[in-house]
Amino acid sequence: MQSQRGAALIAAPRVHLTASEWRQLRTAAPFVLPWVIGFFAFTLYPIIYSLYLSFQSYSGFGDAVPVGFASGSVAVFGEDGMFLGTGEVDASGTLQPKRLLALR
């Protein structure tokens, strides 16, 4: 019997909005909704689409051909598999890598 009462106490109570809270929500929604739509359209969608394209061979014309992780890893790590390859140290002591991450 004790275990059944303890289980009932763990359950979360249902939250119901009052009429006043629904009215406030209806008033706030038109001001918040443009931001939410803009976030999805201009931030979240481009991030997801660029992640999708990073696993494709796509020149901007025609169909995208899936190539998987291999093409991106070769562009970043190089043929030898070493990250950014070996670099050269200039006169100021700064390491100058041979290839850049963002450029292909």
C-alpha positions as CSV (number, residue, x, y, z in Angstrom):
1,M,0.0,0.0,0.0
2,Q,2.8,2.4,0.8
3,S,4.3,2.0,-2.7
4,Q,1.1,2.9,-4.4
5,R,0.7,6.1,-2.5
6,G,4.3,7.1,-3.2
7,A,3.8,6.6,-6.9
8,A,0.8,8.9,-7.0
9,L,2.7,11.6,-5.3
10,I,5.4,11.5,-8.0
11,A,3.0,12.2,-10.9
12,A,3.1,15.8,-12.1
13,P,-0.1,17.8,-11.7
14,R,-2.0,19.0,-14.8
15,V,-1.6,22.6,-15.4
16,H,-4.7,24.5,-16.8
17,L,-4.6,28.0,-17.9
18,T,-7.2,30.4,-16.6
19,A,-9.4,32.6,-18.9
20,S,-7.2,35.6,-18.0
21,E,-4.0,33.7,-18.9
22,W,-5.5,32.5,-22.3
23,R,-6.4,36.2,-23.0
24,Q,-2.8,37.2,-22.2
25,L,-1.5,34.4,-24.5
26,R,-3.7,35.5,-27.4
27,T,-2.5,39.1,-26.9
28,A,1.2,38.1,-26.9
29,A,1.1,35.6,-29.7
30,P,0.9,38.1,-32.6
31,F,4.0,39.8,-31.3
32,V,6.0,36.7,-30.7
33,L,5.0,34.7,-33.8
34,P,6.9,36.9,-36.4
35,W,10.1,36.3,-34.4
36,V,9.5,32.5,-34.3
37,I,8.7,32.4,-38.1
38,G,11.8,34.5,-38.8
39,F,14.0,32.3,-36.6
40,F,12.9,29.1,-38.4
41,A,13.1,30.7,-41.9
42,F,16.4,32.6,-41.6
43,T,18.4,30.7,-38.9
44,L,17.3,27.1,-38.3
45,Y,16.4,26.2,-41.9
46,P,19.8,27.4,-43.4
47,I,21.7,25.6,-40.7
48,I,20.0,22.3,-41.3
49,Y,20.1,22.7,-45.1
50,S,23.9,23.5,-45.1
51,L,24.4,20.4,-42.9
52,Y,22.5,18.4,-45.5
53,L,24.5,19.9,-48.4
54,S,27.8,19.2,-46.6
55,F,27.2,15.5,-47.3
56,Q,26.4,16.1,-51.0
57,S,28.4,16.9,-54.1
58,Y,26.4,19.9,-55.5
59,S,27.5,22.7,-57.8
60,G,24.3,24.7,-57.7
61,F,23.0,23.2,-60.9
62,G,21.4,19.8,-61.4
63,D,20.9,17.2,-58.8
64,A,22.9,16.8,-55.6
65,V,24.8,13.5,-55.4
66,P,25.2,12.1,-51.9
67,V,28.9,11.4,-51.2
68,G,28.8,10.9,-47.4
69,F,31.4,12.0,-44.9
70,A,34.4,11.1,-47.0
71,S,34.5,14.2,-49.2
72,G,34.3,16.7,-46.3
73,S,36.9,14.9,-44.3
74,V,39.3,15.0,-47.1
75,A,38.8,18.7,-47.5
76,V,39.4,19.4,-43.8
77,F,41.9,16.7,-42.9
78,G,43.7,16.3,-46.3
79,E,44.7,13.1,-48.0
80,D,47.2,12.2,-45.2
81,G,44.5,12.5,-42.5
82,M,46.4,15.1,-40.5
83,F,44.3,18.1,-39.4
84,L,45.2,21.2,-41.3
85,G,48.4,19.5,-42.4
86,T,51.7,20.8,-41.2
87,G,52.1,24.5,-40.9
88,E,55.0,26.9,-41.1
89,V,56.0,29.3,-38.3
90,D,56.6,32.8,-39.5
91,A,58.9,35.4,-38.0
92,S,56.4,36.5,-35.4
93,G,56.0,32.9,-34.1
94,T,52.6,32.4,-35.5
95,L,51.7,29.1,-37.1
96,Q,50.5,29.6,-40.7
97,P,48.6,26.5,-41.8
98,K,49.0,25.3,-45.4
99,R,45.3,25.0,-46.0
100,L,42.2,26.8,-44.6
101,L,39.2,25.0,-43.1
102,A,36.5,27.1,-44.7
103,L,37.8,27.2,-48.3
104,R,37.8,24.2,-50.5
